Amino acid sequence: MPGGKHQVVVVALENVLALDIGIPVQVFGSWPDGPYTLTVCAERPGLVAMHGGGPVLSVADGLDALATADTVIVPGYLEPDAPSAAVSAALAEAAARGSRMVSICSGAFALAAAGLLDGRRATTHWQYAGALAKQYPRVTVQPEALYIDEGQVLTSGGVTAGLDLCLHLVRRDHGNRLANQRARLLVAAPHRTGGQAQFMDLPVHPDPDDGPAPVYEWALRNLHQRLTVDQLARQAGMSRRTLIRRFHADTGRPPMRWLLDARLGLGRELLETSDLTVEAVARRCGLGTPANFRTLFKAHVGVPPRVYRETFNSTPLGEA
């Protein structure tokens, strides 16, 4: 800790997302009298491309900056895949020395490639969650979470979830008062718990030419009905066991969890785009009674249906 301050090192990978790298820089770096110092490093010092074409970062430090890091943050980067062996080794070595390891958005892929998420719960931007689960089956991917604190290793969803996580780190290190002060300065919500859900789109199914893809389309057309694993297996022309295995491989989720996510996704769409009552929305989603729909929606999306509609749809919510 140079000067007694907590050293935060941000690793800028090629095609780093500008918003993602801006978050830790703003939270930890633009704070002259704060308890942190911040360094941005890259695999090779010099110019690092940012996603978007023109912008580039000028980075003075290489991976040796990780040797003094108390916290290492990997922001998201375009088309996430395993970084170079040198980056993976440097991240693994930092973790072995006791550094706190943090990812924002698709930065989780870099932590996973270094073996730091094995046996742990983790999250990333919901768009990449299926790919993360498929590429790294030893990671328990929870795409609905804003961020997940596993002690030494912490992961977050996209952009604003990364801000939530960085403020959570300040709160964990120095308490509510300092975290709230920082949040006010950044005009951010002082505290959103990691368990609050990301607002995700409808589940994305695999390529139509790949295996049981037609069953995904069929299920999405029939969410209003009571669906079972056996029905899905018959529709796909597979055994129950094979279908479950393929669902895990394709989506990172068991069939019934995928169905629940699809039903909640339809519920969100209807709340955003219609003036249907909660009873009608629950029926179309196949989630039973309005009470059951409200309970499941709040548990998995993080807010009640009324609050969600007030946020995303100007049409008043009709109550049955």
NUGUPA-142011 format. One record per atom (N, C-alpha, C): x negated, y negated, z. Coordinates in steps of 0.2 Angstrom, whole numbers, padded with zeros to 4 digits, always signed. Layout:
! NUGUPA-142011
XYZ/...
This chain:
! NUGUPA-142011
-0004+0006+0000/+0000+0000+0000/-0004-0006+0000/-0006-0009-0006/-0010-0015-0006/-0007-0021-0002/-0011-0024+0002/-0008-0029+0006/-0003-0028+0011/-0002-0021+0012/+0003-0019+0017/+0010-0018+0013/+0010-0019+0007/+0017-0019+0003/+0017-0012+0000/+0024-0010-0001/+0026-0004-0004/+0024-0005-0012/+0020+0000-0015/+0018-0001-0022/+0023+0003-0026/+0027+0000-0030/+0031+0003-0035/+0028+0002-0042/+0027+0008-0045/+0024+0009-0052/+0030+0011-0057/+0031+0007-0062/+0036+0009-0067/+0032+0012-0073/+0034+0018-0075/+0031+0021-0081/+0035+0019-0087/+0032+0016-0092/+0036+0014-0098/+0034+0019-0104/+0038+0023-0105/+0037+0028-0111/+0039+0025-0118/+0037+0028-0123/+0038+0025-0130/+0046+0024-0131/+0048+0019-0134/+0055+0018-0135/+0059+0017-0128/+0056+0014-0123/+0059+0013-0117/+0065+0008-0118/+0071+0010-0114/+0077+0005-0115/+0076-0001-0111/+0077-0007-0114/+0075-0013-0112/+0079-0014-0105/+0085-0013-0105/+0089-0014-0099/+0087-0010-0093/+0085-0004-0095/+0083+0001-0089/+0076-0001-0086/+0072-0004-0090/+0065-0006-0087/+0066-0013-0084/+0071-0016-0086/+0072-0023-0083/+0075-0022-0076/+0078-0017-0074/+0081-0016-0068/+0076-0016-0062/+0071-0011-0062/+0066-0011-0057/+0062-0017-0057/+0060-0020-0063/+0056-0026-0063/+0060-0032-0059/+0066-0032-0060/+0070-0038-0057/+0071-0036-0049/+0072-0030-0048/+0074-0028-0041/+0067-0029-0036/+0062-0026-0039/+0056-0025-0035/+0050-0030-0037/+0050-0033-0043/+0045-0037-0046/+0046-0044-0045/+0052-0047-0046/+0053-0054-0046/+0055-0056-0039/+0050-0054-0034/+0052-0055-0027/+0045-0057-0023/+0043-0063-0024/+0036-0065-0022/+0035-0063-0014/+0040-0065-0010/+0039-0064-0003/+0042-0057-0001/+0044-0053-0005/+0047-0047-0004/+0042-0041-0001/+0045-0036+0001/+0040-0030+0004/+0037-0026-0002/+0038-0027-0008/+0036-0023-0013/+0031-0027-0018/+0026-0023-0021/+0022-0025-0027/+0024-0020-0032/+0024-0023-0039/+0026-0019-0044/+0021-0019-0050/+0020-0013-0053/+0015-0012-0058/+0019-0008-0064/+0018-0011-0070/+0021-0007-0076/+0015-0003-0079/+0016+0003-0080/+0010+0007-0083/+0013+0011-0089/+0008+0013-0094/+0010+0017-0099/+0005+0022-0100/+0006+0027-0105/+0001+0032-0106/-0005+0029-0109/-0004+0024-0113/-0010+0021-0116/-0009+0013-0115/-0013+0010-0112/-0012+0003-0111/-0012-0001-0118/-0008-0006-0118/-0007-0010-0125/+0000-0011-0126/+0002-0011-0132/+0009-0012-0134/+0013-0006-0134/+0019-0006-0131/+0024-0001-0130/+0030-0003-0133/+0033+0001-0138/+0039+0000-0142/+0045+0000-0137/+0049-0004-0137/+0056-0004-0134/+0061-0002-0139/+0066+0001-0137/+0072+0003-0141/+0075-0004-0144/+0076-0004-0150/+0079-0010-0153/+0076-0013-0159/+0070-0010-0160/+0066-0012-0166/+0061-0017-0165/+0062-0024-0164/+0057-0028-0164/+0053-0029-0157/+0057-0029-0151/+0053-0030-0145/+0048-0025-0143/+0043-0027-0140/+0037-0023-0138/+0035-0025-0131/+0033-0021-0127/+0030-0023-0120/+0022-0023-0121/+0019-0027-0118/+0012-0028-0117/+0010-0025-0110/+0007-0019-0110/+0006-0016-0104/-0001-0015-0102/-0004-0018-0097/-0011-0018-0095/-0013-0011-0092/-0009-0008-0089/-0011-0002-0085/-0010+0005-0088/-0014+0009-0087/-0013+0016-0089/-0010+0021-0083/-0010+0027-0084/-0007+0032-0080/-0011+0032-0073/-0017+0030-0073/-0021+0030-0067/-0018+0025-0061/-0013+0021-0063/-0010+0017-0059/-0005+0021-0054/-0004+0027-0056/+0001+0031-0052/-0003+0033-0046/-0010+0033-0046/-0014+0036-0040/-0012+0032-0034/-0010+0026-0034/-0009+0022-0028/-0001+0020-0027/+0003+0024-0031/+0010+0022-0031/+0014+0025-0024/+0018+0021-0021/+0022+0024-0016/+0029+0026-0019/+0031+0023-0024/+0037+0025-0028/+0035+0024-0035/+0037+0029-0039/+0036+0030-0046/+0043+0030-0049/+0044+0025-0054/+0051+0025-0057/+0050+0026-0065/+0054+0030-0068/+0054+0032-0075/+0060+0029-0078/+0061+0023-0081/+0067+0021-0085/+0069+0026-0090/+0075+0025-0093/+0077+0029-0099/+0073+0027-0105/+0073+0032-0110/+0070+0030-0116/+0074+0034-0122/+0073+0032-0128/+0078+0034-0133/+0076+0041-0135/+0082+0045-0137/+0081+0052-0139/+0077+0056-0134/+0079+0056-0128/+0075+0059-0122/+0073+0066-0124/+0066+0068-0123/+0063+0074-0123/+0058+0074-0119/+0054+0080-0118/+0049+0080-0114/+0043+0076-0116/+0040+0071-0112/+0035+0067-0113/+0029+0071-0115/+0023+0068-0116/+0017+0071-0117/+0015+0075-0111/+0010+0080-0112/+0007+0084-0106/+0004+0079-0101/+0001+0074-0104/-0003+0069-0099/+0002+0066-0095/+0008+0064-0097/+0013+0060-0093/+0016+0065-0088/+0017+0071-0090/+0020+0076-0086/+0015+0078-0080/+0009+0079-0082/+0004+0080-0077/+0003+0074-0072/+0003+0068-0074/+0002+0062-0070/+0008+0062-0065/+0014+0063-0068/+0020+0063-0063/+0020+0068-0058/+0018+0074-0060/+0018+0080-0055/+0013+0078-0050/+0007+0076-0052/+0002+0074-0047/+0004+0069-0042/+0007+0064-0045/+0010+0058-0040/+0015+0061-0035/+0019+0066-0037/+0024+0069-0033/+0020+0073-0028/+0015+0077-0030/+0011+0081-0025/+0008+0077-0020/+0006+0071-0022/+0003+0066-0017/+0008+0063-0012/+0014+0064-0013/+0019+0061-0009/+0023+0055-0011/+0022+0053-0018/+0025+0047-0020/+0033+0049-0021/+0037+0044-0020/+0044+0045-0021/+0045+0044-0029/+0049+0049-0031/+0050+0049-0039/+0057+0048-0040/+0058+0043-0045/+0064+0040-0047/+0065+0040-0054/+0071+0041-0056/+0073+0040-0064/+0079+0036-0065/+0079+0033-0070/+0085+0029-0072/+0087+0032-0079/+0094+0034-0079/+0096+0036-0086/+0092+0042-0088/+0090+0042-0095/+0087+0048-0098/+0080+0049-0095/+0077+0044-0091/+0071+0046-0087/+0071+0052-0084/+0077+0055-0082/+0077+0061-0079/+0074+0067-0083/+0074+0066-0089/+0071+0071-0093/+0063+0072-0092/+0060+0066-0091/+0053+0066-0089/+0052+0069-0083/+0056+0068-0078/+0055+0071-0071/+0056+0079-0072/+0061+0081-0076/+0063+0088-0076/+0057+0091-0080/+0054+0088-0085/+0048+0091-0089/+0042+0092-0084/+0042+0088-0079/+0036+0089-0074/+0038+0094-0069/+0044+0097-0069/+0046+0102-0064/+0048+0099-0058/+0050+0092-0058/+0051+0089-0051/+0059+0090-0050/+0063+0092-0054/+0070+0093-0053/+0072+0100-0052/+0067+0104-0053/+0069+0112-0052/+0072+0113-0045/+0078+0116-0045/+0081+0118-0039/+0084+0112-0035/+0085+0106-0039/+0088+0100-0036/+0094+0098-0040/+0098+0094-0036/+0103+0091-0040/+0101+0085-0043/+0103+0083-0049/+0101+0077-0053/+0107+0075-0057/+0106+0068-0059/+0111+0065-0064/+0107+0061-0069/+0110+0060-0074/+0108+0056-0079/+0114+0052-0083/+0113+0048-0088/+0118+0046-0092/+0123+0051-0094/+0129+0051-0093/+0134+0056-0095/+0133+0059-0102/+0131+0054-0106/+0130+0056-0113/+0124+0062-0114/+0120+0062-0109/+0114+0066-0110/+0114+0072-0105/+0120+0072-0101/+0120+0077-0096/+0120+0085-0098/+0124+0086-0104/+0124+0092-0107/+0117+0095-0109/+0114+0090-0112/+0107+0092-0115/+0102+0093-0109/+0102+0089-0104/+0098+0090-0098/+0099+0097-0095/+0106+0099-0094/+0107+0105-0091/+0105+0111-0096/+0106+0110-0102/+0104+0116-0107/+0096+0116-0107/+0093+0111-0107/+0085+0111-0108/+0082+0113-0101/+0085+0112-0096/+0082+0113-0089/+0087+0117-0085/+0088+0123-0086/+0093+0127-0082/+0092+0127-0075/+0086+0126-0072/+0085+0126-0065/+0087+0120-0062/+0089+0115-0065/+0092+0109-0062/+0099+0109-0062/+0102+0107-0056/+0109+0107-0055/+0111+0100-0057/+0114+0099-0063/+0116+0093-0066/+0123+0091-0064/+0123+0085-0061/+0130+0082-0059/+0131+0076-0063/+0134+0076-0069/+0135+0070-0073/+0140+0065-0070/+0144+0067-0066/+0149+0062-0063/+0146+0057-0058/+0140+0059-0055/+0137+0054-0050/+0134+0048-0053/+0135+0043-0049/+0131+0037-0051/+0123+0038-0050/+0122+0040-0044/+0115+0042-0042/+0115+0047-0037/+0109+0051-0037/+0108+0056-0032/+0102+0056-0028/+0102+0056-0022/+0096+0055-0017/+0095+0062-0014/+0089+0065-0017/+0087+0071-0014/+0081+0070-0010/+0080+0065-0007/+0074+0063-0002/+0069+0060-0006/+0064+0065-0008/+0058+0062-0012/+0060+0061-0019/+0065+0064-0022/+0067+0063-0029/+0074+0061-0029/+0074+0055-0033/+0081+0052-0034/+0082+0051-0042/+0088+0052-0044/+0090+0051-0051/+0096+0047-0051/+0097+0043-0057/+0103+0039-0058/+0106+0040-0065/+0112+0037-0066/+0115+0037-0072/+0112+0031-0076/+0116+0028-0081/+0114+0023-0085/+0114+0016-0082/+0110+0012-0084/+0110+0005-0083/+0112+0003-0076/+0119+0001-0075/+0121-0002-0069/+0120+0003-0063/+0120+0010-0065/+0119+0015-0060/+0112+0015-0057/+0107+0013-0062/+0100+0012-0060/+0100+0006-0055/+0103+0001-0056/+0103-0005-0052/+0106-0003-0045/+0111+0001-0045/+0114+0004-0039/+0108+0008-0035/+0105+0012-0039/+0100+0016-0035/+0094+0012-0033/+0092+0007-0037/+0086+0003-0034/+0088-0001-0028/+0094-0004-0028/+0097-0007-0022/+0097-0002-0016/+0099+0004-0017/+0099+0010-0012/+0092+0011-0009/+0087+0010-0014/+0080+0011-0011/+0079+0006-0006/+0080+0000-0008/+0079-0006-0004/+0083-0005+0003/+0089-0003+0003/+0093-0002+0009/+0090+0004+0013/+0088+0009+0009/+0084+0015+0013/+0078+0013+0016/+0074+0008+0013/+0068+0006+0016/+0068+0001+0021/+0073-0004+0020/+0073-0010+0024/+0080-0012+0027/+0085-0008+0026/+0091-0009+0029/+0096-0013+0025/+0102-0014+0027/+0108-0017+0023/+0107-0024+0022/+0104-0028+0027/+0103-0035+0027/+0099-0037+0021/+0093-0034+0020/+0089-0036+0015/+0092-0033+0008/+0095-0027+0008/+0098-0025+0002/+0103-0030-0001/+0107-0032+0004/+0113-0036+0002/+0110-0043+0000/+0105-0046+0003/+0102-0052+0000/+0100-0051-0007/+0096-0046-0008/+0094-0044-0015/+0100-0044-0020/+0105-0040-0018/+0111-0039-0022/+0114-0046-0024/+0115-0051-0019/+0118-0057-0020/+0113-0061-0025/+0107-0061-0024/+0102-0064-0029/+0103-0062-0036/+0104-0055-0037/+0105-0052-0043/+0112-0053-0046/+0117-0055-0042/+0124-0055-0043/+0126-0048-0045/+0125-0044-0040/+0127-0037-0041/+0131-0035-0035/+0135-0029-0036/+0138-0026-0031/+0134-0024-0025/+0135-0026-0019/+0130-0024-0014/+0129-0017-0013/+0134-0013-0014/+0133-0006-0012/+0139-0002-0016/+0137+0002-0020/+0141+0007-0023/+0138+0014-0022/+0142+0018-0018/+0139+0025-0016/+0137+0029-0022/+0132+0033-0021/+0130+0038-0026/+0135+0043-0028/+0140+0044-0024/+0145+0049-0025/+0151+0046-0030/+0151+0039-0031/+0156+0036-0035/+0154+0039-0042/+0159+0040-0046/+0158+0043-0053/+0156+0038-0058/+0152+0040-0063/+0151+0036-0069/+0158+0037-0073/+0159+0032-0077/+0165+0032-0081/+0163+0035-0088/+0165+0041-0089/+0162+0045-0094/+0168+0046-0100/+0166+0047-0106/+0170+0048-0111/+0173+0056-0111/+0177+0057-0115/+0180+0064-0116/+0174+0069-0117/+0174+0075-0114/+0168+0079-0115/+0167+0080-0123/+0160+0081-0124/+0158+0082-0131/+0157+0089-0132/+0160+0092-0137/+0159+0099-0139/+0154+0100-0144/+0151+0106-0144/+0146+0107-0149/+0148+0107-0156/+0143+0108-0160/+0144+0107-0168/+0149+0112-0170/+0154+0110-0174/+0160+0114-0176/+0157+0121-0179/+0151+0121-0182/+0149+0127-0185/+0146+0132-0180/+0145+0130-0174/+0142+0134-0169/+0146+0138-0164/+0146+0144-0165/+0149+0149-0160/+0157+0147-0159/+0158+0146-0153/+0165+0146-0151/+0168+0139-0151/+0165+0134-0155/+0167+0127-0155/+0175+0127-0157/+0178+0131-0161/+0185+0130-0162/+0189+0130-0155/+0187+0134-0150/+0191+0135-0144/+0191+0128-0140/+0185+0124-0141/+0185+0117-0138/+0191+0113-0141/+0191+0113-0147/+0196+0109-0151/+0203+0111-0149/+0204+0118-0149/+0211+0121-0147/+0213+0119-0140/+0208+0119-0135/+0209+0117-0128/+0211+0110-0127/+0207+0106-0131/+0209+0098-0130/+0215+0097-0133/+0218+0101-0138/+0225+0100-0141/+0230+0102-0136/+0228+0107-0131/+0233+0110-0127/+0232+0109-0120/+0229+0103-0118/+0228+0101-0111/+0234+0101-0107/+0240+0100-0110/+0246+0099-0106/+0249+0106-0104/+0246+0111-0106/+0248+0118-0104/+0244+0121-0099/+0246+0126-0096/+0242+0130-0091/+0237+0134-0095/+0231+0133-0094/+0225+0137-0098/+0221+0141-0093/+0219+0147-0095/+0215+0151-0091/+0209+0153-0095/+0204+0156-0091/+0198+0158-0094/+0200+0164-0099/+0204+0168-0097/+0206+0174-0102/+0210+0171-0108/+0214+0166-0108/+0217+0163-0114/+0211+0160-0118/+0206+0156-0115/+0201+0154-0119/+0197+0159-0123/+0196+0164-0119/+0192+0170-0122/+0196+0173-0128/+0202+0174-0127/+0206+0177-0133/+0206+0172-0139/+0207+0166-0137/+0207+0161-0143/+0200+0161-0146/+0195+0162-0143/+0188+0162-0146/+0186+0169-0149/+0190+0174-0147/+0188+0180-0150/+0182+0183-0146/+0182+0182-0140/+0176+0184-0136/+0178+0188-0129/+0174+0191-0126/+0175+0194-0120/+0175+0188-0115/+0178+0189-0109/+0178+0184-0104/+0171+0182-0102/+0167+0187-0101/+0160+0186-0099/+0156+0182-0104/+0157+0184-0110/+0153+0181-0116/+0155+0173-0116/+0162+0172-0115/+0164+0165-0116/+0161+0161-0110/+0161+0164-0104/+0158+0160-0098/+0151+0158-0100/+0147+0163-0102/+0140+0162-0104/+0139+0157-0109/+0143+0157-0114/+0143+0152-0120/+0145+0145-0117/+0150+0145-0113/+0152+0138-0110/+0146+0135-0106/+0143+0139-0102/+0137+0137-0098/+0131+0135-0103/+0130+0139-0108/+0125+0137-0113/+0126+0131-0117/+0132+0130-0119/+0134+0124-0123/+0135+0118-0119/+0138+0118-0113/+0141+0112-0110/+0137+0111-0103/+0134+0116-0101/+0131+0116-0094/+0136+0117-0088/+0142+0119-0090/+0148+0119-0085/+0152+0126-0086/+0154+0129-0081/+0159+0134-0082/+0165+0132-0085/+0169+0136-0089/+0175+0134-0092/+0180+0130-0089/+0182+0132-0082/+0187+0128-0079/+0185+0121-0077/+0178+0121-0075/+0176+0114-0074/+0176+0110-0080/+0174+0113-0086/+0174+0109-0092/+0182+0107-0093/+0186+0111-0092/+0193+0110-0093/+0196+0104-0089/+0193+0104-0082/+0195+0099-0078/+0192+0092-0080/+0186+0092-0082/+0183+0086-0085/+0187+0083-0091/+0189+0088-0095/+0193+0086-0101/+0200+0083-0099/+0203+0086-0094/+0209+0084-0092/+0209+0077-0089/+0203+0076-0085/+0202+0069-0082/+0200+0064-0088/+0197+0066-0093/+0195+0062-0098/+0201+0059-0102/+0206+0064-0103/+0212+0062-0106/+0216+0057-0102/+0216+0059-0095/+0220+0054-0090/+0217+0047-0091/+0210+0047-0091/+0207+0040-0092/+0209+0037-0098/+0209+0040-0104/+0211+0037-0110/+0218+0035-0110/+0223+0039-0107/+0230+0037-0106/+0231+0031-0102/+0227+0031-0096/+0227+0025-0092/+0225+0018-0095/+0220+0019-0100/+0217+0014-0103/+0221+0011-0109/+0225+0015-0112/+0228+0014-0118/+0236+0014-0118/+0239+0016-0113/+0246+0016-0113/+0249+0013-0107/+0256+0013-0107/+0259+0011-0100/+0263+0017-0097/+0261+0023-0099/+0264+0029-0096/+0264+0029-0088/+0269+0031-0085/+0269+0032-0078/+0263+0037-0076/+0262+0037-0070/+0257+0042-0067/+0260+0049-0068/+0266+0050-0067/+0269+0056-0068/+0269+0059-0075/+0270+0054-0080/+0269+0056-0087/+0262+0058-0089/+0257+0054-0086/+0250+0055-0087/+0248+0062-0084/+0250+0063-0078/+0248+0069-0075/+0251+0075-0079/+0257+0075-0082/+0260+0080-0086/+0256+0081-0092/+0254+0076-0096/+0251+0077-0102/+0244+0079-0101/+0241+0078-0095/+0234+0081-0094/+0234+0088-0091/+0240+0090-0089/+0240+0097-0086/+0238+0097-0079/+0239+0092-0076/+0236+0091-0069/+0242+0091-0064/+0248+0093-0066/+0253+0095-0061/+0256+0088-0059/+0257+0088-0052/+0261+0082-0049/+0257+0076-0049/+0261+0070-0049/+0257+0064-0048/+0252+0064-0042/+0254+0067-0036/+0250+0067-0030/+0244+0071-0032/+0244+0077-0035/+0238+0081-0037/+0234+0077-0042/+0237+0073-0047/+0233+0070-0052/+0229+0064-0048/+0232+0060-0043/+0229+0055-0040/+0223+0058-0036/+0224+0063-0032/+0219+0066-0028/+0213+0068-0032/+0214+0072-0038/+0209+0074-0042/+0205+0068-0045/+0209+0063-0048/+0206+0057-0051/+0202+0053-0047/+0204+0052-0040/+0200+0048-0036/+0194+0052-0034/+0194+0059-0033/+0189+0063-0031/+0183+0063-0036/+0185+0063-0043/+0180+0064-0048/+0178+0058-0052/+0183+0053-0052/+0181+0047-0055/+0179+0042-0050/+0181+0042-0044/+0179+0038-0039/+0183+0032-0037/+0189+0031-0041/+0194+0026-0039/+0200+0029-0041/+0206+0026-0038/+0213+0029-0039/+0215+0027-0046/+0220+0030-0049/+0222+0028-0056/+0224+0021-0056/+0227+0018-0051/+0230+0011-0052/+0224+0007-0053/+0219+0008-0049/+0213+0003-0049/+0209+0004-0056/+0209+0010-0058/+0206+0011-0065/+0209+0008-0070/+0216+0008-0070/+0220+0005-0075/+0219-0003-0075/+0219-0005-0069/+0219-0013-0068/+0212-0015-0071/+0207-0011-0070/+0200-0012-0073/+0200-0012-0080/+0203-0007-0083/+0202-0006-0091/+0208-0007-0095/+0214-0009-0092/+0220-0009-0096/+0224-0015-0093/+0226-0020-0097/+0230-0025-0094/+0237-0024-0093/+0239-0018-0096/+0246-0016-0095/+0248-0013-0088/+0253-0016-0084/+0254-0014-0077/+0255-0007-0077/+0253-0004-0072/+0254+0004-0070/+0261+0005-0068/+0265+0009-0072/+0272+0011-0069/+0271+0016-0065/+0275+0016-0059/+0275+0022-0054/+0282+0026-0055/+0281+0032-0056/+0287+0037-0056/+0291+0037-0050/
